Amino acid sequence: MRKTALIISIMLYFSCAKEEAEVTFNTLESSFKGELEWVRNFGGSSVESAQAIIKTNDGGFAIIGYTGSINGDIDTKTIEENDYWLLKFDRDANLQWNKTYGGSKDDIGQSLAQTSDGGFILTGYAMSSDGDATNNEGFHDNWIVKLNAQGNLEWESSYGFSGHDHSYDILEASQGGYFFTGFLDITSARADGNIEKGNTLTSHGVGEFWGTKIDEEGSVQWRGYFGGTNNDRAHSVVQANDGGFVMAGFTESDDYDISSTNGSYDFWVVKVDAFGNLVWEQSFGGEGIEVSYDIAKTTDGGFVVVGNTFSTNGDILNNHGESDMWMIKLDENGNLEWEQTYGGSKFDLAQAVVESMDGGFLIAGNTKSNDYDASNNMGENDIWLVKTNQTGNLVWQQSYGGSGLDFGFDLMENPDGSVFVVGESSSADFNPLILKGKSDLILLKIK
């Protein structure tokens, strides 16, 4: 008993866990404490960012982002405008190849999935109608790019109307084809004559959750938009066990598809079936602003959703300062099971979450704080990695960065328990890096 008590005391002393955190046996056995093993940057003299990372079936991984450079690590483009940027690494984190996709205007890569044929499907939003892109309806369109395993273009297609239409996430559907989600500028879409919403016509306005199901060649099988009269945006999607799709983002509305709201902006989670019919929707938040950026499916069939909150009431039991990371756990029907906030007295935000191998969760984002849950800050925004147990209690946290702006946008847990975090950095003193441009795509390995 004395030996066990001593071990627990030592582990608690050296962790960054909240005093009230419930430390599980799996956490005690873990040797993963958030130490930075290495950090690498990629880019040219302009702006680069990594937005998403995935495992690949050869044991390596791939990163999607965007680049505005025509020099440095980028040698496949000649115009200083943003293009989708895909980087492929082997299992030892050696860069195998990197390629850009786009035209002469602003094309921003956001998410990717590996396809069952070994290739890749990319999504984001694009303004180009030249180069790799054959069509644009105005401003940004949802732009889908299908590649083979070597990153060569097989087909591409844009989906949108005359306004700003953004796609933020994509997956390969279990029933075949692909599903992507984001934001539809419904005001412009209606002006273009589009008034569809499943089988019902509505007068929704401003912006909507937009979900689109396409087949293996990019032809639309169905699409639907969901929301109210104000601003509603979906940032992420997972496929439910029954074949439906669960989208997470935020809503500013309190009418039409939104049954109840708590404040100015809420987390909004929407479940549709395999044919795009609305199954359920739930909003979560307080009187302030809540925006969710990622959703992950959990082993019990439920979901976790992360983002940030400015509220101190409603569904939020604790807030440390200006804005906190916020994670909520939902059951398979969208009912709230628990919630947790993480942060300090300044601005803190979660961008991505995964369920870790020990049953807890890993969250990537950024922090400006150096108090309460955030123990250190190098200046401005730092990349912030948070580890929790199964019920969301903080186990440890660590920040990484320099005196400039550093952002973490996605993460991936490796079989050995290490974690890759991707994002962007504009710090000239993020040791041991040498900044290549205005901002660099950044890859961290945390052991």
N, C-alpha and C positions, 0 to 999 in steps of 0.2 A: 504493500500500500504506500509506504514512504517513497519507494523508488518511482512508482507511477506518479505520485503527486509531484515529485521533484521534476520529472520529465515534462509534465504538463505546465508547471510553473516556468521552466526555462523556455519552452516553446512560446508561451504567452508573452514572456518578457521581450523576446527578440522579434516577435511579429508586430505588425502594425494594426492588429485587430482592435475593434472596439472592446472596451472592458466587458461589455455585456454579451459579446459574441459567443455563440455556441460553437465550440471547436470540436469537430467530429474526429473519429478515429482515423478516417482516411486523410484528413488534413494533417493530423499529427505525423502520419507515416510519410507524407510528401516531403521531398527535399527541395521543392520548387519554391523559392522565396522572392522572385522578381529581380534577380541580379542581371544586369545587362552583360551578355556574352560578347556581342559585337553589334555594330551598326554600320550600314552602308548607304550611300546616296548615289542617285543616278539622275542624269539630266544634262542640260546644256546651259546656255547663257540666259534663257528666258524662264518661263514658269512651268514647273512640273508638279504633279500630284499623283499619289496612289489612292484609289478609292475602294478597291476590293481585292481580296486574295482568296484563292481556292487551292485545295489539294488536287493533284492530277493523278491519273491512274498508273503512271510509271514511277510513282513514289516521289515525284518532285512537286512543284507548285507553280502557279501562274498569278500574275498581278495585272489588273486593269487600272488605268488612270488616263491622264492626258498630258500632252506636251505642246508647248509653243515654240520650242527650239528647233534650229536646223543645224546644230553643231554639237560638240561633246559626244555623248552617248547616242545621239540621234542622227542617223545617216540615211533615213528612208524618206525624208521630206525636204522640200525646198522653200516652202512658204511659212513665214513666221505668224501663223495662226494656230489655235489649238486643234489638235487631232487626237482621236482615240490612241492610246498607247498600251500595247500588250507586251509583257515581259515574261519569258518562260525560263524557269530554273530547274536544275536537276535535283536529286535527293540530297546532294551535299551543298545546296544553295549556290551553285555555280551558274552564272547566267549563260544559257544556251543560245538564245536569240531574243531579239526585240523588234517589233514592227509597229508601224503607225498606219492609221486608216482615217481618211477624211478627204476634205477638199480645201477650197480657198477661204472658207469662212470658219466660224467657231463651232467645233465639234468636241463634245465633252463626254468621255467614257466614264461610266458609272458602275457597272456590274457585269459579271460574266458567270458562265457555267460551262463545265465540260460536258460534251454531248456523248451519247452512247456509242457513236462511231469513232470516238477518240478526238474529235475536233473541239471547237469552242463556239459558243454563242455569246455575243457581246451586246450590251445595251447602253444607252445614254441619250443625249439629246444633241441635235446637230442642225446647223444652218446651211450646210453646203448642198449644192445640186450639181457639183462637178467633181472631178477626181474620182474617188471611189463611190461617191453618192450620185444616184441618178435622178433624185427628185426631192423637192422641198416645197411645202405648201405655204410657207411663210414663217418668219422668225425661227424658233426651234421646233423641230419635229422629233418624235420618238424615232430613233434610228437603230435598227437591228442589223448586226453583221454576223454572218455564219462563215466560219473558217474551218479548214482541215487541221490535222494534227500538227502540221508544220507552220500554221499561221497564215496560210494562203487563202485569199478570199474565194469563197464558193458562191455566195449570194449575199445581197443586202437589200433592205427595203425600209422605207420611211412610212410613218403612220402619224397623221396629224392634220391640222386645219390651219387657218391663217394666223392663229395666235401663238402664244408660248405653250408648247406641249412638251413636257419633260417625262422621261422614263428613268427610274432609279434602280430597279431591281428586275432580275429575270431568273427563271428556272426551267429545266427540262421537265415536262409534265409526265407523270406516271402513265397516262393514257396515250402518250405520244405527242409530239409537237412541243411548243414552248408557251409559257405564260409570262407576261411582263406587266409591270404596274408603275404608276407614277401620277402625273397631273395632267388634266385636260383643261385647257382654257375654254371653258364652256361658252362664254360670251361670244368669242370669235367663232366657235364651232356652230353655234346657233345662227350667227350671221351668215355663215356659209351654207345654211340650209340643213344642218344636222340637228335633229331633235330627238334622236333615239335614246331610249333608256330601257333596255330589255324590250318588253312589250308595252311599256307605258310611256306616255309623253308627259314631260314635266317642264316647269319654267325655272329650273335651277340656274344659278348665275355664278359669276366670278370664276371659281375653280372647283374641280371635282376629283375624287379618287377615280382613276381610270385603269381598268383591267382589260387586257387583250389576250385572247387565246389564238395562236396561229399554228398551222401545221408545219411539217418538217421542211417545207419549201417557202414558208413565210406568208402563205395565204391566210387571211383572217377567217377563223371559224366562228368566233363570236367576240363581242366586246360590250362592256357595260360601264357606265359611270354612276357614281354614288356620292351623295352629299346633300347640301342644302343651298341656301341663297348666298352664303359667304364663302370664305376661302377654305378649301379642304384638299389635303395632299397626302397621297400614299407614298411612303419612302421604302417599304420593304414588303416581302411576301414569302410565305412558306406554303407547302402543300400539306393539307391535313391528311390523316390516315384514311379518310373515306374518299379521297380524290378531289375534294374541294380545295379552295384557296383562301388563305387568311392573310389579309393585308393590314398593315399598321402604318399610321401616320398621325395627322392631326386634323381637327375640325374647329372652325370658327363659327359654324352654323348651329342653329337650334331648331331646325324645321326639316320638312321632307323626310329624308332617310335617318336623321339623327333624332333618337327618341328622348334623350335627356342629356343636358350639359351641366357643367359645374362653374365655368368661368369663360374668359375671353377666348382662350385656346385650350383644348383638351387633347390628350391621347385619344385616338379613335381607332378601333379595331373592327374590321369587317370580314365576315365569313360569307363566301359565295360557294355554291355547289359546282360540280364539274362542268355545268352548262352556263354559269354566270348568274344564276338566280340568288338573290339575297337570302341567306339563311339566318344570320343574326348579326347584330352590331352592338357595340358597347363603347361608351366614352368614359374617361377616367381623368380626374384632376381636381383642382381647387379653384379659388376665385382668380388666381393669377394665370400665367401662361404655361402650358405644357405642350411640348413637341416631342413625338417619338421618332426615332431614326432607324430602329432595327427590331426585328422579331426573330425568335428562334423557337423551334419545336422542342419540347422536352420529352424524356423517355416515358413519362406517364400519359402522353397524348395531349398534354396541355401546351402552354406557350409562355415565354417570358418576353417582355417588351421593355426597351430601354430608350431613354432620351433625357430631357431635363425638365425641371419644374421651378417656377418662381413662387409657388403657393405655400402657405402655412396652414391650410385648412382643407376641408373636403376629404379626399382620399389620402392626402399627405399628412402623416402623423408628425413628421420632424423635418425641419429645414434649417440648414446651418448658416445660410447667408443669401447672397444675391440670387444665385441659381445653383441648384444641386443636380448631380446625376440622379436619375430616378429609374428604378426597375420595379415592374409589377409582374406577378405570377398569376396566370389565368388557367382555369380548367378548360376542358375541351369545348365547353359551351360558352366560353368568354366570361365566366364569373370570376371576380377578383378573389384570390386565395390569400395573398399577402403582398406587401409593398415595402420597399426599402429605399432610403436616400443615402447618398454619399457625397461629401464635399466639405468645403470650408466656407469662409466668409465672403469669397469672391465668386467669380463665374466658373462653374464646372458643368460639363456636359458629357453624356454617353453617346457614342456613335455606333457601337457594335457589341454584340453579346454572343457567346457560345456556351453551351453546357459542357463542362469539363469532364474528364474521364472519371474523376472521383465523385461525381454527382453534384458538385457545386457549379459555379458560374464564373466566367472570365469576361470582363467588360473593358473595352478600349474607348478612350475619348480624350478629353483635354481638360486641364485645370489651370486656373490663375491663382489658386489658393495655396497657402503654406501654413494652415492651421486646421484644427479639428481633425477630419479624416485625412487631409492632404498634408504630409509631413515635410514636403520640400518643394520649392519652386525656384527655377533657374532664371525666371524673368518672362514677362508676358505670358502667353499660353505655353504650357508644357504638355507633351504626350503623357497620358495617365492610364495606367493599367491597374485594374482592381480585381482581386480574387475574393469570392464569397463562398460560404458553405451552401448546403442544399436549401436553406430557408432564407438566403440572401444576407445573412450576417457577415460583416466584413471580416476577412481573415488576414489579408495583407494588401498593401497598395504600394505603388512606386511610380514616380514621375521621371521623365527623361526629356532633355532638351538643352537649349542654350538661352541667350538673352533675347532672342527674337521670337517669332511666331512659329510654334511647332504644334502640329495637329495629328492625332491618331484617328484613322477612319475605319480600319477593319483589323481583324486578328484571326489567327488559325492555330489551334493546338496540334502539336506533333505527337507521334506515337511514343516518343521518349519523355513526354511531359513538358518539353520546352514549348515556347510560344513565339510565333512570328507576329509582329505588329507592323502595319504599313500606314503611311500617311504622307505628310509633307513637312519640310523644314525650311525656314528662311533665316535661321541662326548662323552667324559666321563663327560662333564659338561653341558649337555642338561637338565637343571633342570625341574622337580624333578626326572628325570630318573636315574637309575643305569645301566650303560652299561653292557650287559650280555656277549658279545663276541667281535669279531673283528668288526662286524657291526650288527645292530639289525633291524628287520622289525619294522617300526614305523607307528603309527596311531594317527593323530591329529584331534580333534574336534574344529572347529572354530565357534564361535557364533556371 
